[in-house]
Amino acid sequence: MRSNGRAIARLLLACSAFAAITNASPVAAGQSLSDVFLSPRFAHLGLAPLGPALASTVASTYPVASASSSVAFVYNRELDTVERRPGPLGPILGERAETIGQGQFDLALTYSFVDLKTINGEPLDHLVNAPRVNGRFLFFPVPGGTMLKDGRFTTLLPVRVALDIGVEAHIVSPSITYGVTPDLDVNLTVPIVRTSLDMQTRARIPDPRFPSFMLSPGNPLAGTEVQSASASSAGVGDLLLRAKYVVRRGDPVDVAAGLGLSLPTGRADDFQGAGTTLVEPGLIASRVFGTWLELLANAGIALDAEDVGRSVVQWAIGGTVMPIEQVAVPIVFLGRDELSPPTEPIANPFFFQIERSDRVDASVGVRWRFAENAVLSANALVPLNHQGLRADVIPTFEVEWTF
């Protein structure tokens, strides 16, 4: 068993080393995905504030797979051996109070794909700047100036910008859980994240919403300017340490205390981490009914170590139905409620303002125990509201082995 543990540790270290090696972006050295918004080609379009706003919120959309093992073990005193405990397989997202069993390991490899589609319900691939914000408008500087159609002279022209932003993330997360005692589990998860940003702007000069700035026919300044940029980066995400301790077993529910520590090892400017240390205490309750149903409820808070005012309340409620012996269907509703906005407001939000990003999601999946102690899982995380940055659906796949 110890040799297996050392092999797993080496595997996790190898994954981390691979991420460090690939931790480079096609953008110029020293730059990040957020720096794309600062490119000189976009300087006059008011895009610079969008990078920091996205950097502080994108990583919060990434799902984190359960640290609870699908398969649990119990010591049989009569046979003097450890045997698999019958009952439903655990949730894919969310936690149950059940522990894996003393001396047992659970190794999991999870893959998730995040393709952000909307911001506050508006499509990211067709954002149009507001005509005026705080009395200001987007403008194109005209060196030397030009004459308007009505004979007036100007050194700037208003611009109508259609903005297309694409943000994607591929997340591979090796995870290991170990049963320290019958009541205590510890977990280490090391996500490896590849993020990409694609952006295109279509600027119309002058903005037709400002008829007083119309140009004479044939003026070379009039027309449409298209600019595009893209970048990608790979690296380690935020390292997650978790522990769960069962404080009560029996009717009406089993109760466990959970504690997580998320370390800012992922680069926030490349949309790979939150950029801050999070301490995540919580309570976990669950109850098994026979061998076919388990219900669960979680409540906790992610405390921001740098700014407690930006902490997030987290909850989950749902369960797992096991219609046949080897197949389970977990359905869990998850939510996060922010105590305050996740980032400083954009002074002139021509395209969008990231305010509160309270979220409610439904996690629906299927788990198949294809071997005695091995499980394959597929899951879809579907948004139930439209606040903040959202994907239409986040698929997650997992292979898990308990021994």
N, C-alpha and C positions, 0 to 999 in steps of 0.2 A: 504493500500500500504506500509506504514512504517513497519507493522508487517511482511509483506512478505520480505522486505529488510533485517530486522533483522534475519529472518530465513535463508535467503541466506548467510548472513555473517557468521552465526553459522555453516552452511554447509561447507563453505570454510575453516573456522578455524578447523573444524573437520577433513577435508581432510589433512590439513597441519599437524595436530597432529598425524594422522595415519602414515603419511610419516616419521615423526620424530621417532615414535616408531619403525618402520621397517627399520630405517636408520642404518642397520648393515650388515656386509658382512661375509660370511662363511670363509673368509680368517682370519688369525690370527689377534687378536686385534691390532689396530693401523696400520694395513696394508690397502692397497687399491688395486684396480684392476691393476693399473700401477705397483705395487710392484711385481706382478707375474713375470714380466720380469727380476726382480732382484733375483729370486730364485736361490739358490746355484746350483741346477741341471742344470741351463741354463748359469751359470757364464762364461763358456769358449766359449759360442757361440755368443758373441757380441750382445745380445738382449737388454741389459740395456737401450740404448738410445731410444728404440722404445716406451716405456711407456710414457715418457713426450711428445713425438711427437704426439702420438695418443690422449693423454689427452687434448692437446690444439686444436684439430681439430674435434673430434668426435661430440661434442655437436652442432657444427655449421651445421650438417646435419639434425638436428631435425626440422620438419616443425612447424610453428606457425600459428594457425588458425586465420582467420580474426576477428578483433574486431567489424566489421560492422554487425549490426543485419540484419537477413534475412528479417524480417518484420519491416516496418516503420509505424509510426502513425503521424497523423496531427490533429490539432484542427479545428473542424467545428464550425464556429461562429454562423451559422444559427440555428444549433441544440444544441449548447452549450455542445458539447461532443467531446471526442477524438475518432477517427475512423481510421481503417487500411487504409493506402494509397495503392492503386492498383499499380501494376508494378512488374518487375522481382524480384525474390529473389536475395540476394546479393551473392558475391563470397565466396568460401570456404577458399581459400588462396588468399591474396591480399586484397586491401581495395577500397571501393567506397566512394564518398563524402557524400552520404546520411547519415543523423543522425536518431536515433531511435525515437525521439520525447520527448518533455519535460515531466519529471516525469515517464517515462517508464523504465522498467527493461528488460534486456535480459539475461537469464541464459542458458549457454551452457556447455555441457560435451563432450570432444573430446578424442578420442583414436587413437594413431598412433603406428605403428610397424616399427622399423628400423632394417634391417638386412644388415650390410655392407658386400659387396661382392668383391669390387675391390679397388686397390690403384693405381692411375695413369693408369688405364686400365688393370693392372695386377691382376689376381685372388688372393685374400687373402688366399685361401685354398691351394695354391701351389706356394709359394715363395721359390726360390732357391738362396742362396747367390752367389754373384759375386765371381769369382776366386780370384781376387785381387782388392783392393780399396786403392788408395794412396800408392801403393807399399806394402801393408800389406795383409795377408790372415788369415782366421780363423784357429785356431789351437787347438789341444788337447794336454795338457801338459803330459809328460811321466816321472813321478818320477823315478829317477835312470837310465832313458834312455833306448834305445833299438837299435838293429842293423838293418839297412836297407838291402834290398835284395842285393844291390851292395857292401855291406860291410862297409858302412859308419855308424857312430854312431850319434844318434840324441836324443834330450830331448823333442822334440815336433813333432807332426804330423798334417798336414793340414786336415781340415774337410769339407766335403760337407754336407750342411744342407738343408733339405726340411722343410719349415715352414708352418704350417696351423694355421691361426688365425681366430677365429669367434667372432664377436662383435655384440651383439643384444641389443635393447632397446625397452621397452614397456613404452609408455608415456600416462598417463591419465591427462587431463588438465581441471579442472573446471574453468569456466570463467564467469564473470559478467560484464555487460555493463549497465550504467545508463545515461539517458538523463538529464543533468543538466539544459539545456535551449534548445529551439528549434534548436540551432546551435552548441551546445557543448555536446559531449559524453565523458565519462571517462570509462576506462576498467581496470579490475584486472584479471590477469591470473596466476594461481598457478600450474605449472606442477608437477606431481608426477611421478618419473622416476625409473624404475627397469632396471638395466644394467647387462649384463653378458659378461664374457670373457672366451673363450675356446681356448686352445693352445696346439699344438702337434708338436714336432720336431722329425725328423728322420735323425740322423747324421751318415754318412758313413765315416769310418776311415780305411785307409787314403783316402783323396780326390783323386779319379781316374784321375782328371784333372791335377794332379801333378805326372807324372810317375817317377820322380826322388826320390819320397818318397815311392816307392813300398816296401812292406814287404815280407819277405820270407813266403812260404806256411806253414800254421800251426801256425804262430805267433798269440798268443791269443789277441793281441791288435787289430787285423784286424776284421772288422765286422760292424754291424749296431746297433746303440743305439737309442731306442725310449723313449722319455720322454713326459709327458703330464701334464697339470694343468688346473684348471678352478676355477672361482670365480664369485660371483654375489653380487649385492648391490642394496638397495632400499632407496630412499630418495626424498626430495624436490629438484626440478630443480631450474633454475634461475627464480626468481619472476619477472613478467613483468607488468609494469604500462603503460597505453596508454591513450592519449587524442586526440580528433579530433575536430577541430573548422571550421565550414563552413565560408569562407570569401567572397564567391560570389555564388549567385544562378542565373540561367538563361542562355540564349544562349551566346556563343556556348557550354560551359560546366559549370557544377558546380565545384567549387574549394574549397578544404579544406586543412588546415595545420594540420599535425600530429606530435605528439611528444611522443616518447617512452623512458622508462627507464628500463633497464634490470639490476637487482641486482644479484651479484654473490652468491646466496644462495645455489646453487648446487655444489657438490664436483667435481672439475675438474679431480682429480686423479681417480675418479670412473666413469668418462665419463658422468657426470650428469649436467655439467654446463661449461660455457666458462671460468670461473675463473677470470673474470674482469667485471667492471661496463661498460655498454654500454649506450650511449645517442644517441637516434635515431630520429632526426628531418626529416621531409619529406613533400612533396606536393602530394596531391591526387586530381585527376580530373576524372569526370565521367559524362555521359549523358544518359538519358533514352529516348528511342524511343517508344512511345506508351506504351503498356503493355506487350510487348514481347521481347524487347531487351534493354540491358544496356551495354555500353562500358566504360572501365576504363583504367587509366594509373597512375602509382605511380613512384616516384623518391625520393630517400633519401640516407642517409648515417648512418651507425652505427659507432659512434665515440668511440674509445677505450679510456676510461678515464685515463688509466695508460700508454698507448703508442699510441698517435694519429697516428703515422706512420703505425700502423697495423689496421687502420679503414677500413671499407668495404662499398663500394658503392652498393646500392640495388635498383632494379627496377622491375616493373611488368607492363604487358600490356595484355589486353584481354577483356573478357566480359561474359555476361550471356544471353543465349537464353531461352525463356520460350514458348515452342511450345504449351502447353496447360496450363490451368489456375493454376493447382496445381503442375506442374513439371517444373523444371528449369535445364538447363545444363550449368554450368560455365566452361569456358576454359580460362586459364590464363597462360602466359609464365612469368617465374620469373628468375631473374639473380642476381648474386652477384659478384663483381669485387674487389679483394683485392688490397689495395695500396702497400702492401709488404707481404712477406711470413708470415704465421700465427705463426711460431715458429722458434726457432734457428735451423740452419741446423745441421743434424747429421754428426759428424766429419768423421766417416767411415761408409757410408751407404751401408752395405753389402746386405741388403734386399730391402730397398726403401728409398727414400728421399722425405719428404713432402715439396714441394716448394709452388708455387701458387695453390690455390684451387678455381680459378674462375669457377663459375658454371652457367649453363643454364638448367632450368627444365620446363617441361610442366605439368600443373595441370589440370586434366580432371575429372569432377565429375558429380553427379546428386543430385538434392535436391527435396524432396517431402514434400509439406505442407499437412500433414495428418490430421491436425485440424486447426481451424481458425487462431491460433497464434503459432502453433507448427510445427517444421520442422525436418525431418530426412535427413541426408546427407551421401554420400559415395564419396570418392575421391581417385585418384591415382596420385602420384607425380612421374614422369618418367624423368630420366636424359637424357639430349640431348648432353652432352659431357662427357669426362672421367677424368677430372682433379681431383686430390685429392681423398679422400675416398668417395665411392659411393655405394648406394644400387641399385639393379636392378629396384625396384619400392618400394615406400613407401605408403602403404594404410592408409587412415584416415577415421574415422567414427565419426559422430557428431549427437547429439540430442540437440535441441534448443527450448526454450520456451520464448516467449515475452509477457509481461503483464504490 
